[in-house]
Each structure stands twice: as C-alpha cells, then as structure tokens.
C-alpha cells in the first residue's frame, strides 16, 4: 500500500527540491550579505564624494549622514539614495542563488517559479481598499485631533518627490519582500518543517531593519507577520509585494503633502498601531478568501525522488580460492591469474645411440 507524498508549501520549496543541498542557501546568504555590504559602501562613497564636491566642506557631509537616519521627504536626492540603497538588496540576494543553485532561483518568487502578475494586480486592488481605508480613518482621526489640515505648499520639488515615490517605492518594497519573505523564509524553512519559526525569524529581522521607536517597530512587525503568512498561504510573494507597495506609496504620498509623518520621527503610541493591526487581519482574511475563490496554486507538486547514488566498488575485492586449492591455503592476490597445482617439469627426451653404454637400473627404449 503506497501513500501519496504531500505537496510542498512555499517555505519548504528549497528543502524538498531534488537538487537540494544543505550548504547552498546558507552560503548564498553569506555571499549576499557581503555583496550588499560592498555595494552599500560604494553607494555611500559616491554620496560623500558628491556632497563634498558640491559644498566644498566636510561639515556638510556630517549633516547629510545625520539626515540619512530617517526618510527625508523634502530632499529628492536623499530620498532617491535611500530607495536605491534598499533596491540593491534584491540583486545582491539573487546573484549568489543564481550562481550556486541556478535551477532554484526562480522558486524564490512563487511555487510556480514566476511572478503571477494577474494575481498580484488583484491583491493590489484588495490592499488599496483595505489599507487605504485604514490610513484614511487614521488620517481623519489625526486631523480631527489637531483641529485642521496644514498642507505643505506644492512646488516643483513636491512634483519631483511624487514622481520618485511612484517610480522607486514599488521597487524598494519588492526588494524587501524578495529578501525577507522570499529568500529568508526558504532559508529558515530548509531546516525546520513548521512555518512558525520562519515567520517569526524573518519578521524580527525585518523589524530590526527599521530605525523606529518601540511602537513603531511593533507596527512594522505586525505588517511583517501578515506578509509572511500571506506568502506561505498563497504560495508566492505577490500578495506581500502588493500590500507593501500600496502601504508605502500611500504613506509617502501623504507625507509629501504634509498630512502625516511616515518617517517614524513622531512619537507613536499603542493606539497608533491599531489601524495596522486591524487592516492586516482584514487583508489576510480577504486575500485568503480570494485565493480559494480563484483556485490559486498555493503549493508545488512533489518533486521526483533523488536518484540513488551508485555504491563505489571496494578498493580490494577478495577472490574466492579455486576448487583445486587445498583448504587453508591463501588465495592468490587480486589481479593475478590463478595458479595451477605444482608439478615437476617434464624431463627432456634425448635420443640414445644404439652403441651407448647402459647403466644398472636404467631403462631405455632408444630415448632418454
């Protein structure tokens, strides 16, 4: 009686692959960190050199480095630098996996080995409804508390910032999802079967990458938990990318016009986390319902079993003794032809002349 092998969920795609080796993803993670560090240093050097040449003073460089601690929506150059410094995370993580495990690199996107664009657009619409409603309620409550709206004057710089937000923020959000929910979930999932530890581990690392206060980190962690769960539940990064893009684009656009401060500079309390918590619960429910409704492929079919490795022949193969060898006699060494039983060599036959003398005991018949 045979039982059918279960299908593979997203966080176990690496482990249950035919070509899986335990060293591949850890080595790729180390190489990705080294690559990202080198690229980040190179970008920082370009920024420092450009500021120093533009201002002619190192004091300006110190001021710029302090402003990099947050997201400055009033400086298009610094905003673009911060977005690009996050975007390069994706190729830094993709390249080592592509080199070390080429056939698996595409499965960091989904169980189908690709981005399912139609499903991602559907998730973007759902995220816009759910997250947009939560942000609108939070902004309205903040406006009601402050007693009015203080709009930031719209200038050419504001238009440039809006263009940069629409152009770079989707790439920045997708890069974070590729690293944390794609490579991160599968890296941890290749060592443990349950999805709990991969979700918690990637969420903690994701939250630690944001320089916010405590409740701001809690807000980010709640989003990370929902994104990780949606990735495993839907079998791909599409839902998490869509939610991340919608959330960040809306926050940055509202920050450009002065309605909110998405940089984490303002104090955030427990009540400020409530909209994110509610919206993530609703989004998980709605996206899961839609995935079942459209019949989304959320798992991968079992891969063929790894072929059995051939057993190498032993270095010394004993040769059984031949039948003519007496018991207890050592067999001949391997590779030598079998030895025949010992026998006296035949005596050469020499012709004896008829007149040759005879000796006692010698029998001759004309031959010796």
N, C-alpha and C positions, 0 to 999 in steps of 0.2 A: 504494500500500500504506500503510495507516494503522496506527499503534501506539496501544494504549490507554494513556491517561495514568495514572500510578501514584496510588494512594490516599494521603491526607495523614496523616502522623503528628502526634501532639499538639503537639510543639514548633513545627510549621510551619503550624498552623491559621490563624494571622494572616496569614502571608506568602502563602499560597495561597488566600486568600479573594478573591471577586470584587470586593469594595469596599475592598481593601487600599490604604493609602497609607503611605509610609514615616514620615511625621511623626506618625501617630496615637498609637502606643504610646509613643514617647519623650516626647511632650508630656503624655500621660496619666501617665507615671511621674513627671515633674516636678511636675505638679499633685497627684499622690497624696502625694509627699514633703512638699509644702507643706501640704496638708490635714492630714496626720498630725502634722506639727510643730505646727500651730496647736491641734489637739485635745489633743496631749500637754501643751503649755504650759497650756492651760485646765484639764486634769485636775490638773497639778502645783499650779497656783494654788489650786484648790479644796482639795487636800490640805493645803497650807501654811496656808491660812486656817483650816481646821478644826482643825489641830493647835495653831496659835497661840491660837485662841479657847478651846480646851479646856484648855490648860496655862497660858495667860497668860504664856508666856515664849518667846523666840526660840531659847533653847538646846534646847528640846525639838524644834524644827523641824530643827536641825542633826543631832540624834541620829536622827531619823526618816529624813532624807535619806541618812545613812550606812547605815542598815539596808536601804534600798532597793537597795543594790548586789547583794544576794542575795535569795533567796526565803525569807522568814521564815515557817515553818510553825507558829510559835507565836503569831502575831498575825493573826487573821482579817481585820482591816481592811486591813493592808498587803498580805496575800495577795490579797484581792479587788481592791485598787488595781492591783497588778502584772498580774493577769489581765486586767482591763478595759483597761489601757494597751496590752496586746497585741491584745486582741479588736478594738479600734477600727481596727487596721491593715486589716482586711478591707473595711469600708465606705469607708475612705479610698482604697483602691485601686479599689474597684468603681465609685464615683461618677464619677470622671473618664472611665473607659472607657465607662460608660453614657451620658455626655453626648456624648463625642466620636465614639463608634463603637457606637451602641446595638445594632445587629444582631449584633455580635460578642461582647458582654459575656457572654452565656451560654456561649460556647465556651471561656471560661477554666476551666470546670468539667470538660468532657469532650468527646470527639469527637461525642457525641450532643447536646450543648448542654444537659445537665442532669446532676444527681447521680443515679447509678444506685444507689438505696438497697438493693436486694436484693444487689447485688454488694458494696457496702460492708459490709453485715452479714456476708456470707460472709468478707470479708477481716478483719473484726474478730475473728471466731472463730479464723481461722488465726493472726492476730497474738497473740491471747491464749494459744494453745497454744505458739507458738514463743518469743515474747518472755517470756511468763510462765515458761516452763521455764528460760530463760537467767537471768532475775532470781532465780528460786528457787535455782538452783545457786550463783549468786554470793553470795546472802544466806547460804545454808547454809555455804559456804566461809568467809565472814567470821565467822559465829557460831562455827565450829569453831576459827578462829584466836584469837578473843577469849575462848573458854572458856565462853561462856554468852550469854544474851539479857538485855538490860536494857530492859524495856518502859517506855515513858513512861506515867505514870498517866493513865487515861482519865477525862476530865472533860467538863463541858458544852461547854467550848471545843473539846475534841477532836471532839465530835459536830458542832459548827458547822463545824469545819475539814473534816471528811469531807463534809458537805453541800456546802460551797463547792467542794471538789475535784471532786465528781461533777457539779456544775452548771456551773462555769466552765471547767474544764480541757478538755472537748471543744470548746468554742467557741474557746478560745485555740489549741488545736492546729490546728483547721480554719482559723483566720485565718492562721496562719503558712504552712500549705500553700497556701492561696489566693494569698498574696502571692509566696512564693518559688518554689513548684513550678507554680503556675498562671500568674500574670502574668509572673513572672521568666523562666520557660522560654520562653514565647512572645515576650517582648521580645527576648531574645538570639537565639532561633530565627528571628525575622523577618529577620535579617541574615546568618545562616550556615545552611547546609543540614545539616551534620553535627550530631548531638546531643551530641557530646563537649564542645564549648565551652559550650553552655547548661548542661549538667550541672555542669561544673567551676565556672563562674562563679557560678551560684546556690548551690552548696554552700559556696563560700568566703564569700559574703556571709552566708549562713545561719549558718555557724560564727562569723563575726566578731560576730554579734549576741549571743553568749553570753559572759559575763564569767567564763570558767573559766581554769584553768591549761592548760599545753600539752597534756597527755594528755587532759584533759577536752575541749579543743577538737577533738582527734583523734577522740574518741568521738562528738562531735556531728557532725563531718564525715562519719564513716562512715555514720551514720544518714541524713544529707542525701544522700549519694551513692545509697544504696539507695532512698530515697524518690523522688529524681529519675528514676532508672532505671525504677522501677515505674510512675511516672506516664506516661512515654513508652511503655513496653512494654504497659501496659493501656489506654492512651488516655484516662486521666482521673485525677482526684485521689482517688478513693475508696480505693484501697489505701494511699496515703500518709497520708491522714487517719486511716484505721483504725489503722494502725501507730503513728502519732504519739499518738493518743488513748490507746490501750492502754498504750503505754510511759510516758507522763506520768502517767496516772491511777494505775498500779501504783506508780511511784516515789514520788508524792506521798502515797499512802495508807500505804505502808511508812514514809515519813518522818514522818507524823503519829504513828504508834505507836512510833517511835524505833528501827526496825530498821536504817535506812540514813539517809544524809545526801544527798538529791538536789540540794542547792543548790550543789555544787561547792566547798564550804568545806574539805573534807578533801583531803589530797594524793592524787592519782590517778597510778598508775604504768602502765607498759606492760601488765602483766598484767591490770589492771582494764579495759582496753579489749577484751580477748579475748572476753568474753561478747557484747558488742555486735557485734564483727566476725563471730563465728560465727553469731549469731542473724540478722543481716541477710543473710548468704549463704543460709542455710536459708530465710528468709522470701521472698527473691527467687525462689528455685527453686520453692517450694511455690505461691506466688501465680501465677507464670507458668504452672505446670502446670495450676492450676485455671482460669485464663483460657482456655487452649486446650481444656480439657475441657468447659466450659460454652458454648463458642463465643462468647465475649465480643467485642463490636465494639470493635476497638482502633484503627481508622483511619477517616477520613471519606472518603466518595466524592468524586471530583474535582468541584469547583465549575464552573458554566458559565463559559466564557471571557468575559472582559470585552469588551463590545461595542466595536467600533472607533469612535474619536472622529471625528465629521464634520470634513472639511477645510474651514476657513473660506475663503470666496471671496477672491480677491486684491483689494487696495484699488483697483487700476487694471487693468481688463481691456482689452487692445488690441482695437480694432475693425478688421477687415481692410478695406482700401480697396475701394470699389465698382468694378465692372468698367469703368465709363466713365472712371475717373480715369487719367491717363497715368502711366507708371512713374516712380518717384522723387518723386511728389507726396506730401506729408504727408497722412495720413488726418485726417478731422475729429476734434475732441475727443470723448471718450466722453460719451454722453448727448445729443449734438446730432443733429438729423435730418440724414440725408445731403444733401449739397449737389448741386444739379443743374448740368450744364455751363453756362457763361456764354453768354448770347445777348443780342443787342441788343433792347431793348424795342420792341415794335411801334409804328409811328408812328400817331398818331391820324388817323382819316379825317374830313376836313372837307368838307362839301358846297360845291361851287364854283358860283356862279350862272352862267347861260349868257352873260351880258354881261361877265364878268370878263376883264381883260386877260390875255393869255398872254405868258409869258417864254420866251426861247430855251432849248431843251433841256428844257422841262417837258412831260411827258406827262400829260394829264388825260383822264379818261373821265367827267367830271362829279363826280369825287371827288378830293380831295387827301389 
